[in-house]
Amino acid sequence: MPSCVAYNCVNRSEGSGSEISMYSFPRHDKARMCQWVKKINRKNWKPNSNSRICALHFTDECFHTFRKLKSSAVPTVFAFPCVHTTSRTQVVTYAYVRECFDLVLPHPETIRSWYSKSADPGFTQPAFSAIKSCVEERKREGKETLCALMMDEVSIRKHVEYAAGKFHGYVDLGCGIVDDSLPPAKDALVLMVVAIDDSWKIPVAYFLIDGLTGEERANIIKECLLRLHAIGARVLSLTCPSCHFAMLRALGANMDVLNMKPSFPHPADPSDTIHAVLDVCHMLKLIRNTLADRSTLQTPTGKISWKFLQELNKLQEAQGLRLGNKLKMAHIRWEKQKMKEAVCKPNAQCRYLLTYKLSQDHLELFFSAVRARGGFNNNPTARQFTAAYKRLLVKLQVRTRTGNCILRDNTSILGATPAAANTLRRYDLKPVEHAESEHDYHLCPNVDAVSEYKEAAINYIAGFVVKKIKQKHNCMPCAEALTSETTVHPFFLLKTRGGLQKPSPGIIAVCMESERCFQRILRTTSGTLPQGHGLTSAITNQVLMYSADKVLFPELHSHMFETTVEDNHVHVLVKMASSIYCKVRMHHLARRETEKMTKDIVRHQFTKLIHFHHQ
């Protein structure tokens, strides 16, 4: 016997003597059938001839007599659970814990406002706001905020991906300029501020770069110093790797041994001096590299020979034990890791200076935290780096044990929780009128023409589009209008094994017009990927304009008038189809661009054969 299909209902039809009546779905009335299915609220479910719903799910107004339903009856009585999704469970649980602890936890709206702050490349305004709060608090105590500024770069993977309405992975200096000719980024330049006489640090800027000149890096440092000076923070030193001599010269310092000047004037106050500090750990590695290259170094007390270190390592490897040192084979075979690169006054605010505050270990630990977000991925993508960076800004501190250095103090990340170019103008998406045959230029290629190969691929993608629309749009008449059994492309028949959705001519036409918009955009950008937000919306609007004077879904002509103007199902289908096709196309373009950049990397070709080829 059939049972009721409603959620958590166990009623069954036990025969003619059953006290509870069962009702079939109104298959003859498609509009009411759609309403019934929507009220059942079951994902990807369609009723069949045996599907029944019991009388307990109808109100008294739905009956003519005791057992006879009205022709307009719709079930509305259901016992859906209050918590039926994971996100809802988390919200209810958080509200309960917050109430139990007397509201010590922030309100969800507060957390939402924290995470809504932008963490795009460039100078991070919430970080400067957090520093300003610390400066004002120190002023109330009659103290000055002393800071050390440091900079370093972390390698990121050349990877282009489409998300949040734009392509990610290209060079971005945070200036808001959208340029389609920018190359993919290979490094992230990060600036961090560390308090010298306090226990906090915070990254204040990052830039996705593909190499910068010394003058360009100096301009970034000057801008950062000016912003810190404007909020009242006093910067005493700049720590950087030893490969940035050109940047230091542009700032006014000089690290030449014969003409040493390890400081430069503050750009906002020339009377104030900022000391340039080369990271000690990097310098020691450079000394190691020099010793290995030259084999011998002469000192006032004698010679230092590299061969003794090699012999010591051989002895330790042969015996299997170390003689109280940390010498490893990686220190001897260092070529693959080759780098590119006190006392105070008695009455001063700092009676002594912790030089660890001036080291780049703080940045190295931050880089390790970013890598940890990808399962200790040495080369995160640009989007992964941005996501980890943003988590730090909302007090969701990325935890790490070690990086390229050891954690030596309790300096923590300071939480920064504060108390697009128009695509239609940049890209011509309107159809291009083909020249008439009597003109001399009629042989120019038609950019709107879709090749036979693309036509086959679009028909195949349109089947996927139909599948996605059916999952999101729960309407029986619309679902029937999305498919067709009569007009099917030969390539589709070749690929299908019975499980593919056969798209209707209307869906195929929408996908075709979306592809023509892509062709016009790629013609404008000379084949490079378009940058900026709003690309999908622009294409969808153009496709809607294209479909305004066309009958794409003749089966929905009467159904269209059953809905409101704002909820016109024909327009909804066109927008959904175009948006899904754009998403598929964007991800495909991003993968192709990434393949072009990584085609020569051995590790991607022979991952299991040559896993450690230092690539």
VEXDREN-2710 file (C-alpha; in Angstrom, 1 decimal):
% VEXDREN-2710
k/r/px/py/pz
1/MET/0.0/0.0/0.0
2/PRO/1.3/3.5/-0.8
3/SER/2.4/5.7/2.1
4/CYS/2.3/9.5/2.5
5/VAL/5.3/11.2/0.8
6/ALA/5.3/14.2/3.3
7/TYR/8.3/14.7/5.6
8/ASN/8.1/12.6/8.8
9/CYS/4.7/11.2/8.0
10/VAL/4.2/7.5/8.5
11/ASN/0.5/7.2/7.4
12/ARG/-0.3/4.4/5.0
13/SER/-3.3/3.5/2.9
14/GLU/-4.5/0.2/4.5
15/GLY/-7.5/-0.3/2.2
16/SER/-11.0/1.0/1.8
17/GLY/-11.7/1.0/5.6
18/SER/-8.8/3.3/6.4
19/GLU/-9.7/6.3/8.6
20/ILE/-7.1/8.6/6.9
21/SER/-7.7/9.4/3.2
22/MET/-4.9/9.4/0.7
23/TYR/-4.9/11.7/-2.4
24/SER/-3.0/11.4/-5.7
25/PHE/-1.1/14.4/-7.2
26/PRO/-3.2/16.5/-9.7
27/ARG/-1.2/15.4/-12.8
28/HIS/-3.9/16.9/-15.0
29/ASP/-3.4/20.4/-13.5
30/LYS/0.2/21.3/-14.0
31/ALA/0.0/24.7/-12.1
32/ARG/-1.4/23.0/-9.0
33/MET/0.9/20.1/-9.4
34/CYS/3.8/22.5/-9.2
35/GLN/2.4/24.0/-6.1
36/TRP/2.0/20.6/-4.4
37/VAL/5.6/19.6/-5.3
38/LYS/6.9/22.9/-3.9
39/LYS/5.1/22.4/-0.6
40/ILE/6.5/18.9/-0.2
41/ASN/9.9/20.5/-0.2
42/ARG/12.0/17.4/-1.2
43/LYS/15.2/18.1/-3.2
44/ASN/15.3/16.6/-6.7
45/TRP/12.1/14.7/-6.2
46/LYS/9.3/14.2/-8.7
47/PRO/6.0/12.4/-8.0
48/ASN/5.0/9.3/-9.9
49/SER/1.6/7.6/-10.4
50/ASN/1.9/5.9/-7.0
51/SER/2.8/9.0/-4.9
52/ARG/0.2/9.9/-2.3
53/ILE/-0.3/12.6/0.3
54/CYS/-2.7/12.1/3.3
55/ALA/-5.5/14.3/4.4
56/LEU/-3.7/15.5/7.6
57/HIS/-1.7/17.9/5.5
58/PHE/-4.7/19.9/4.3
59/THR/-6.6/22.5/6.3
60/ASP/-10.4/22.2/6.8
61/GLU/-11.0/24.9/4.1
62/CYS/-9.6/22.5/1.4
63/PHE/-12.5/20.0/1.7
64/HIS/-16.0/20.1/0.2
65/THR/-17.1/17.2/2.4
66/PHE/-15.4/14.9/4.9
67/ARG/-13.2/13.2/2.2
68/LYS/-13.6/15.2/-1.0
69/LEU/-10.9/17.8/-1.8
70/LYS/-11.7/21.1/-3.6
71/SER/-10.2/21.6/-7.1
72/SER/-8.0/24.4/-5.7
73/ALA/-6.7/22.6/-2.6
74/VAL/-3.0/22.8/-1.8
75/PRO/-1.3/21.0/1.2
76/THR/0.1/23.4/3.7
77/VAL/0.3/21.5/7.0
78/PHE/3.8/19.9/7.5
79/ALA/6.1/19.1/10.4
80/PHE/9.4/20.2/9.0
81/PRO/12.2/20.3/11.6
82/CYS/13.3/23.7/13.0
83/VAL/16.9/22.7/12.2
84/HIS/17.5/20.9/9.0
85/THR/20.7/22.2/7.6
86/THR/24.3/22.3/8.8
87/SER/24.4/26.1/8.6
88/ARG/21.2/26.4/10.6
89/THR/22.5/24.0/13.2
90/GLN/25.6/26.2/13.7
91/VAL/23.5/29.4/14.0
92/VAL/21.2/27.8/16.7
93/THR/24.2/26.3/18.6
94/TYR/26.0/29.6/18.6
95/ALA/23.0/31.5/19.9
96/TYR/22.5/28.9/22.7
97/VAL/26.2/29.1/23.8
98/ARG/26.1/32.9/23.6
99/GLU/23.0/33.0/25.9
100/CYS/24.5/30.6/28.3
101/PHE/27.7/32.7/28.7
102/ASP/25.7/35.9/29.4
103/LEU/26.4/37.4/25.9
104/VAL/30.2/37.4/26.2
105/LEU/30.4/36.3/22.6
106/PRO/29.8/38.8/19.8
107/HIS/26.5/39.0/18.0
108/PRO/26.3/37.2/14.6
109/GLU/25.7/40.5/12.9
110/THR/29.0/41.9/14.5
111/ILE/30.9/38.9/13.2
112/ARG/29.3/39.3/9.8
113/SER/30.4/42.9/9.7
114/TRP/33.9/42.0/10.6
115/TYR/34.2/39.4/7.8
116/SER/32.6/41.8/5.2
117/LYS/35.7/44.0/5.3
118/SER/37.8/43.9/2.2
119/ALA/41.2/42.1/2.2
120/ASP/42.0/42.8/-1.5
121/PRO/45.7/43.4/-2.5
122/GLY/47.0/46.8/-1.5
123/PHE/47.1/48.6/1.8
124/THR/44.7/47.0/4.3
125/GLN/42.6/49.8/5.9
126/PRO/41.3/47.7/8.8
127/ALA/44.9/47.0/9.9
128/PHE/45.7/50.7/10.0
129/SER/42.5/51.3/12.0
130/ALA/43.6/48.7/14.5
131/ILE/47.0/50.3/14.9
132/LYS/45.4/53.7/15.4
133/SER/43.3/52.2/18.3
134/CYS/46.5/51.0/19.9
135/VAL/48.2/54.4/19.4
136/GLU/45.3/56.2/21.0
137/GLU/45.3/53.8/23.9
138/ARG/49.1/54.3/24.4
139/LYS/48.6/58.1/24.3
140/ARG/46.1/58.0/27.1
141/GLU/48.9/56.2/29.1
142/GLY/51.4/58.9/28.1
143/LYS/53.4/56.6/25.9
144/GLU/54.5/56.6/22.3
145/THR/53.9/53.7/20.0
146/LEU/57.2/52.5/18.6
147/CYS/57.2/50.1/15.6
148/ALA/59.4/48.2/13.3
149/LEU/58.4/47.9/9.6
150/MET/59.5/44.8/7.7
151/MET/59.0/43.5/4.2
152/ASP/59.5/40.2/2.4
153/GLU/58.1/38.1/-0.4
154/VAL/56.5/34.7/-0.5
155/SER/56.3/32.6/-3.6
156/ILE/52.8/31.8/-4.8
157/ARG/51.8/29.4/-7.5
158/LYS/51.0/30.7/-11.0
159/HIS/47.4/29.7/-11.1
160/VAL/44.4/31.5/-12.7
161/GLU/40.9/30.7/-11.4
162/TYR/37.5/32.2/-11.7
163/ALA/35.6/33.1/-8.5
164/ALA/33.4/35.8/-7.1
165/GLY/32.7/37.3/-10.5
166/LYS/36.3/37.8/-11.7
167/PHE/39.6/36.0/-12.5
168/HIS/42.1/35.7/-9.7
169/GLY/45.9/35.1/-10.0
170/TYR/47.1/38.1/-12.0
171/VAL/49.4/41.0/-10.8
172/ASP/47.5/43.3/-8.5
173/LEU/49.0/46.3/-6.7
174/GLY/45.7/47.4/-5.2
175/CYS/45.4/50.6/-7.2
176/GLY/42.0/49.7/-8.7
177/ILE/43.3/49.8/-12.3
178/VAL/41.9/47.0/-14.4
179/ASP/44.3/46.0/-17.2
180/ASP/43.8/42.9/-19.3
181/SER/47.5/42.7/-20.2
182/LEU/48.8/42.0/-16.7
183/PRO/50.9/38.8/-16.3
184/PRO/50.1/36.1/-13.7
185/ALA/51.6/36.9/-10.2
186/LYS/54.4/34.7/-8.9
187/ASP/55.1/36.4/-5.6
188/ALA/53.2/38.1/-2.8
189/LEU/55.0/41.1/-1.3
190/VAL/53.9/41.6/2.3
191/LEU/54.5/44.5/4.7
192/MET/54.2/43.9/8.5
193/VAL/54.4/46.2/11.5
194/VAL/55.8/44.9/14.8
195/ALA/55.5/46.8/18.0
196/ILE/58.9/47.2/19.6
197/ASP/57.7/47.9/23.2
198/ASP/54.5/45.9/23.0
199/SER/53.4/42.3/22.1
200/TRP/51.5/42.7/18.8
201/LYS/52.2/42.5/15.1
202/ILE/50.0/43.0/12.1
203/PRO/50.3/42.7/8.3
204/VAL/49.4/46.1/6.8
205/ALA/49.6/45.5/3.1
206/TYR/50.3/42.8/0.5
207/PHE/50.8/43.0/-3.3
208/LEU/50.6/40.3/-5.9
209/ILE/53.6/40.9/-8.1
210/ASP/55.7/39.5/-10.9
211/GLY/58.9/41.4/-10.0
212/LEU/59.4/45.1/-9.0
213/THR/62.2/47.5/-9.4
214/GLY/64.0/49.1/-6.5
215/GLU/62.4/52.4/-7.2
216/GLU/58.9/50.8/-7.2
217/ARG/59.5/49.0/-3.9
218/ALA/60.8/52.3/-2.4
219/ASN/57.6/54.0/-3.4
220/ILE/55.5/51.4/-1.6
221/ILE/57.7/51.7/1.6
222/LYS/57.3/55.5/1.5
223/GLU/53.5/55.3/1.1
224/CYS/53.4/52.9/4.1
225/LEU/55.5/55.2/6.2
226/LEU/53.3/58.1/5.4
227/ARG/50.2/56.2/6.4
228/LEU/51.7/55.0/9.7
229/HIS/52.9/58.6/10.5
230/ALA/49.3/59.9/9.8
231/ILE/47.8/57.7/12.5
232/GLY/50.6/58.5/15.0
233/ALA/52.8/55.4/14.9
234/ARG/56.5/56.0/15.0
235/VAL/58.6/53.7/12.8
236/LEU/62.2/53.2/14.0
237/SER/63.5/50.6/11.5
238/LEU/63.0/48.9/8.2
239/THR/63.9/45.2/8.0
240/CYS/64.3/43.6/4.6
241/PRO/66.3/40.9/2.8
242/SER/69.8/41.7/1.7
243/CYS/68.8/41.6/-2.0
244/HIS/67.1/45.0/-1.9
245/PHE/70.1/47.3/-2.1
246/ALA/68.5/49.2/-5.0
247/MET/65.4/49.9/-2.9
248/LEU/67.5/51.1/0.1
249/ARG/69.5/53.5/-2.2
250/ALA/66.2/54.9/-3.6
251/LEU/65.1/55.6/0.0
252/GLY/68.4/57.4/0.9
253/ALA/70.4/54.6/2.6
254/ASN/73.6/53.0/1.3
255/MET/74.9/49.5/2.2
256/ASP/78.2/49.8/0.4
257/VAL/81.0/48.7/2.6
258/LEU/83.2/51.6/1.6
259/ASN/80.4/54.2/2.0
260/MET/78.1/52.8/4.7
261/LYS/75.0/54.8/5.5
262/PRO/72.5/52.4/7.2
263/SER/69.7/54.9/7.6
264/PHE/67.4/57.2/5.7
265/PRO/65.2/60.2/6.6
266/HIS/61.5/59.7/7.2
267/PRO/59.5/60.9/4.2
268/ALA/57.0/62.7/6.4
269/ASP/59.6/64.2/8.9
270/PRO/63.1/64.5/7.5
271/SER/64.4/65.2/11.1
272/ASP/63.4/61.7/12.0
273/THR/65.7/58.8/11.0
274/ILE/64.7/55.3/10.0
275/HIS/67.4/52.6/10.4
276/ALA/67.8/50.0/7.6
277/VAL/68.3/46.5/9.0
278/LEU/69.3/43.5/6.9
279/ASP/67.8/40.3/8.3
280/VAL/70.5/38.5/10.2
281/CYS/69.3/35.0/9.3
282/HIS/69.5/35.8/5.6
283/MET/72.9/37.3/6.0
284/LEU/74.2/34.2/7.7
285/LYS/72.9/32.1/4.9
286/LEU/74.7/34.3/2.4
287/ILE/78.0/33.9/4.4
288/ARG/77.4/30.1/4.2
289/ASN/76.9/30.4/0.4
290/THR/80.1/32.4/0.1
291/LEU/82.1/29.9/2.1
292/ALA/80.9/27.0/0.0
293/ASP/81.6/28.9/-3.3
294/ARG/85.1/30.1/-2.3
295/SER/86.0/27.0/-0.2
296/THR/88.1/29.1/2.2
297/LEU/87.6/32.4/4.1
298/GLN/90.5/34.3/5.7
299/THR/89.9/35.8/9.1
300/PRO/92.3/37.7/11.5
301/THR/92.7/34.5/13.5
302/GLY/93.1/32.0/10.7
303/LYS/91.3/30.3/7.8
304/ILE/87.8/28.7/7.7
305/SER/87.6/25.8/5.3
306/TRP/84.4/24.4/3.8
307/LYS/85.9/20.9/3.4
308/PHE/86.0/20.4/7.2
309/LEU/82.2/20.7/7.3
310/GLN/81.8/18.3/4.4
311/GLU/84.1/15.7/6.2
312/LEU/82.1/16.2/9.5
313/ASN/78.8/15.5/7.7
314/LYS/80.3/12.4/6.0
315/LEU/81.4/11.1/9.3
316/GLN/78.0/11.7/11.0
317/GLU/76.2/10.1/8.1
318/ALA/78.4/7.0/8.2
319/GLN/78.0/6.6/12.0
320/GLY/74.4/7.5/12.1
321/LEU/74.7/10.0/15.0
322/ARG/75.4/13.7/15.3
323/LEU/78.1/15.2/17.5
324/GLY/75.9/17.7/19.3
325/ASN/75.2/19.8/16.2
326/LYS/72.4/20.3/13.7
327/LEU/74.5/19.8/10.5
328/LYS/72.5/18.0/7.8
329/MET/72.9/17.0/4.2
330/ALA/70.6/19.9/3.3
331/HIS/73.3/22.3/4.7
332/ILE/76.0/20.8/2.5
333/ARG/73.8/20.5/-0.7
334/TRP/72.6/24.1/-0.4
335/GLU/72.5/25.0/-4.1
336/LYS/68.8/24.2/-4.5
337/GLN/68.0/26.5/-1.6
338/LYS/70.3/29.3/-2.8
339/MET/68.8/32.7/-1.9
340/LYS/68.4/35.6/-4.1
341/GLU/69.5/37.6/-2.0
342/ALA/72.1/47.0/21.3
343/VAL/72.4/49.8/23.7
344/CYS/69.9/52.7/24.4
345/LYS/70.1/55.9/26.5
346/PRO/69.3/55.5/30.2
347/ASN/66.2/57.8/30.1
348/ALA/64.8/56.5/26.8
349/GLN/61.4/54.9/26.6
350/CYS/63.1/51.5/25.9
351/ARG/65.8/50.8/28.5
352/TYR/67.0/47.9/26.3
353/LEU/66.2/46.7/22.8
354/LEU/65.1/43.2/21.9
355/THR/66.7/42.7/18.5
356/TYR/64.3/39.8/17.8
357/LYS/61.7/42.5/17.2
358/LEU/63.7/43.7/14.2
359/SER/64.1/40.2/12.7
360/GLN/62.0/38.8/9.8
361/ASP/61.0/35.8/11.9
362/HIS/57.6/37.5/12.4
363/LEU/57.0/37.5/8.6
364/GLU/58.3/34.0/8.2
365/LEU/55.9/32.7/10.9
366/PHE/53.1/34.6/9.1
367/PHE/54.1/32.9/5.8
368/SER/54.0/29.5/7.5
369/ALA/50.5/30.3/8.8
370/VAL/49.4/31.1/5.2
371/ARG/50.9/27.9/3.9
372/ALA/49.2/25.9/6.7
373/ARG/45.8/26.9/5.3
374/GLY/46.6/24.8/2.3
375/GLY/47.8/21.7/4.1
376/PHE/51.3/23.1/4.3
377/ASN/51.4/24.0/0.6
378/ASN/54.7/25.7/-0.2
379/ASN/53.1/27.7/-3.1
380/PRO/49.6/28.8/-2.4
381/THR/47.6/30.3/-5.1
382/ALA/46.7/34.1/-5.1
383/ARG/43.2/33.3/-3.9
384/GLN/44.4/31.0/-1.1
385/PHE/46.8/33.7/0.1
386/THR/44.0/36.3/0.1
387/ALA/41.7/34.0/2.1
388/ALA/44.3/33.3/4.7
389/TYR/45.2/36.9/5.0
390/LYS/41.6/37.9/5.5
391/ARG/41.1/35.3/8.3
392/LEU/43.8/37.1/10.3
393/LEU/41.9/40.3/10.0
394/VAL/38.8/38.9/11.7
395/LYS/40.6/37.4/14.7
396/LEU/40.4/33.9/13.3
397/GLN/44.1/33.6/13.7
398/VAL/45.8/31.0/11.5
399/ARG/47.7/28.7/13.9
400/THR/51.2/27.4/13.2
401/ARG/53.9/25.7/15.1
402/THR/57.0/26.5/13.1
403/GLY/58.0/28.1/9.8
404/ASN/61.5/28.7/8.5
405/CYS/62.3/29.7/12.1
406/ILE/61.3/29.0/15.7
407/LEU/58.7/30.9/17.7
408/ARG/60.6/32.7/20.4
409/ASP/58.0/35.1/22.0
410/ASN/54.3/35.6/22.4
411/THR/53.9/38.4/19.9
412/SER/50.4/37.8/18.4
413/ILE/48.6/39.0/15.4
414/LEU/46.7/42.2/16.2
415/GLY/43.1/41.7/15.3
416/ALA/41.8/44.3/12.9
417/THR/38.1/44.2/13.8
418/PRO/37.0/47.8/13.2
419/ALA/34.7/49.7/15.8
420/ALA/34.8/47.9/-10.8
421/ALA/35.0/49.3/-13.9
422/ASN/31.8/49.1/-15.9
423/THR/32.1/45.9/-18.0
424/LEU/29.6/47.0/-20.6
425/ARG/31.7/50.1/-21.4
426/ARG/35.0/48.2/-21.5
427/TYR/33.8/45.4/-23.7
428/ASP/31.4/45.8/-26.7
429/LEU/29.0/43.0/-26.2
430/LYS/26.5/44.1/-28.9
431/PRO/26.2/41.9/-32.0
432/VAL/28.4/42.8/-34.9
433/GLU/26.6/43.3/-38.2
434/HIS/28.3/41.3/-40.9
435/ALA/29.3/43.2/-44.0
436/GLU/27.3/42.9/-47.2
437/SER/28.8/40.9/-50.0
438/GLU/29.0/43.9/-52.4
439/HIS/31.6/45.7/-50.3
440/ASP/35.3/45.0/-50.6
441/TYR/35.6/44.1/-46.9
442/HIS/32.9/41.5/-46.8
443/LEU/35.6/38.8/-46.5
444/CYS/36.6/40.0/-43.0
445/PRO/36.0/37.2/-40.5
446/ASN/32.6/37.3/-38.7
447/VAL/33.4/37.3/-34.9
448/ASP/29.8/36.2/-34.2
449/ALA/30.1/33.1/-36.2
450/VAL/30.1/29.9/-34.2
451/SER/32.2/27.0/-35.7
452/GLU/30.8/23.6/-36.2
453/TYR/33.1/22.3/-33.5
454/LYS/31.9/24.9/-30.9
455/GLU/28.3/24.2/-31.9
456/ALA/28.8/20.5/-30.9
457/ALA/30.5/21.5/-27.6
458/ILE/27.8/24.0/-26.8
459/ASN/25.0/21.4/-27.3
460/TYR/26.8/19.1/-24.9
461/ILE/27.3/21.9/-22.3
462/ALA/23.7/22.9/-22.7
463/GLY/22.7/19.4/-21.3
464/PHE/24.7/20.2/-18.2
465/VAL/23.0/23.6/-17.9
466/VAL/19.6/21.9/-18.0
467/LYS/20.6/19.6/-15.2
468/LYS/21.7/22.5/-13.0
469/ILE/18.6/24.5/-13.7
470/LYS/16.4/21.6/-12.7
471/GLN/18.2/21.3/-9.4
472/LYS/17.7/25.0/-8.6
473/HIS/14.3/25.9/-10.3
474/ASN/11.5/23.7/-9.0
475/CYS/8.7/24.2/-11.5
476/MET/7.2/21.4/-13.5
477/PRO/6.2/23.3/-16.7
478/CYS/9.6/24.9/-16.8
479/ALA/11.3/21.6/-16.4
480/GLU/9.4/20.2/-19.3
481/ALA/10.3/23.2/-21.5
482/LEU/14.0/22.7/-20.8
483/THR/14.3/19.4/-22.7
484/SER/13.4/18.2/-26.1
485/GLU/13.2/14.8/-27.7
486/THR/12.9/15.9/-31.3
487/THR/15.9/18.3/-32.0
488/VAL/19.1/16.6/-30.8
489/HIS/22.6/17.3/-32.1
490/PRO/24.4/14.3/-33.6
491/PHE/27.4/14.8/-31.2
492/PHE/25.0/14.6/-28.3
493/LEU/23.7/11.2/-29.5
494/LEU/27.3/10.0/-29.8
495/LYS/28.1/11.0/-26.2
496/THR/24.9/10.0/-24.4
497/ARG/24.5/6.6/-22.7
498/GLY/20.9/7.4/-21.7
499/GLY/21.7/9.6/-18.7
500/LEU/22.3/13.0/-20.3
501/GLN/19.7/15.8/-20.4
502/LYS/18.6/16.6/-24.0
503/PRO/18.4/20.4/-24.1
504/SER/15.6/22.2/-25.9
505/PRO/16.3/24.7/-28.8
506/GLY/15.7/27.6/-26.4
507/ILE/18.4/26.6/-24.0
508/ILE/20.8/25.9/-26.9
509/ALA/20.0/29.4/-28.3
510/VAL/20.8/31.0/-24.9
511/CYS/24.1/29.2/-24.6
512/MET/25.0/30.1/-28.3
513/GLU/24.4/33.8/-27.6
514/SER/26.5/33.6/-24.4
515/GLU/29.3/32.0/-26.4
516/ARG/29.1/34.9/-29.0
517/CYS/29.5/37.4/-26.1
518/PHE/32.6/35.5/-25.0
519/GLN/34.0/35.7/-28.5
520/ARG/33.4/39.5/-28.6
521/ILE/35.2/39.9/-25.3
522/LEU/38.2/37.8/-26.3
523/ARG/38.4/39.7/-29.5
524/THR/38.6/43.0/-27.5
525/THR/41.3/41.6/-25.2
526/SER/43.3/39.9/-28.0
527/GLY/42.8/36.5/-26.3
528/THR/43.8/37.4/-22.8
529/LEU/41.4/36.8/-19.9
530/PRO/39.2/39.8/-19.0
531/GLN/39.8/41.4/-15.6
532/GLY/37.4/42.9/-13.1
533/HIS/34.0/42.2/-11.7
534/GLY/30.6/42.1/-13.4
535/LEU/31.5/40.1/-16.4
536/THR/28.8/37.4/-15.9
537/SER/26.1/40.1/-15.2
538/ALA/27.0/41.9/-18.4
539/ILE/26.8/38.8/-20.5
540/THR/23.5/37.8/-18.9
541/ASN/22.0/41.3/-19.6
542/GLN/23.1/41.1/-23.2
543/VAL/21.5/37.7/-23.6
544/LEU/18.3/39.0/-22.1
545/MET/18.3/41.8/-24.6
546/TYR/18.9/39.2/-27.4
547/SER/15.9/37.1/-26.2
548/ALA/13.5/40.0/-25.8
549/ASP/12.0/39.7/-29.3
550/LYS/12.4/35.9/-29.6
551/VAL/10.2/33.0/-28.5
552/LEU/12.7/30.7/-26.9
553/PHE/10.2/28.6/-24.9
554/PRO/6.8/28.4/-26.8
555/GLU/5.6/25.9/-24.3
556/LEU/5.7/28.5/-21.5
557/HIS/3.7/31.2/-23.3
558/SER/0.6/30.7/-21.1
559/HIS/2.7/29.8/-18.1
560/MET/4.5/33.1/-18.3
561/PHE/1.3/35.0/-17.5
562/GLU/0.6/32.9/-14.4
563/THR/3.6/34.5/-12.7
564/THR/4.3/38.1/-11.6
565/VAL/6.4/40.5/-13.8
566/GLU/9.3/40.3/-11.3
567/ASP/9.1/36.4/-11.3
568/ASN/8.7/35.9/-15.0
569/HIS/9.8/32.3/-15.4
570/VAL/11.0/32.8/-19.0
571/HIS/13.4/35.5/-17.9
572/VAL/14.4/33.4/-14.9
573/LEU/15.4/30.5/-17.2
574/VAL/17.3/32.7/-19.6
575/LYS/19.3/34.3/-16.8
576/MET/20.0/31.0/-15.0
577/ALA/21.1/29.3/-18.3
578/SER/23.4/32.2/-19.3
579/SER/24.8/32.5/-15.8
580/ILE/25.6/28.7/-15.5
581/TYR/27.1/28.7/-19.0
582/CYS/29.3/31.6/-18.1
583/LYS/30.5/29.9/-15.0
584/VAL/31.5/26.8/-16.9
585/ARG/33.2/28.9/-19.6
586/MET/35.1/31.0/-17.0
587/HIS/36.4/28.0/-15.2
588/HIS/37.5/26.4/-18.5
589/LEU/39.4/29.6/-19.5
590/ALA/41.1/29.8/-16.1
591/ARG/42.3/26.1/-16.4
592/ARG/43.6/26.7/-19.9
593/GLU/45.5/29.8/-18.8
594/THR/47.0/27.8/-15.9
595/GLU/48.0/24.9/-18.2
596/LYS/49.8/27.4/-20.5
597/MET/51.9/28.6/-17.5
598/THR/52.7/25.2/-16.1
599/LYS/53.1/23.1/-19.2
600/ASP/56.9/22.8/-18.8
601/ILE/56.8/21.8/-15.1
602/VAL/58.0/18.3/-14.8
603/ARG/56.2/17.6/-11.6
604/HIS/52.8/18.2/-13.2
605/GLN/53.6/15.7/-16.0
606/PHE/55.3/12.9/-13.9
607/THR/54.0/13.4/-10.4
608/LYS/54.6/9.8/-9.3
609/LEU/57.7/9.2/-11.3
610/ILE/59.7/12.3/-10.5
611/HIS/58.1/13.7/-7.4
612/PHE/61.2/15.4/-6.0
613/HIS/62.7/17.1/-9.0
614/HIS/62.8/20.5/-7.1
615/GLN/59.9/21.8/-9.2
END
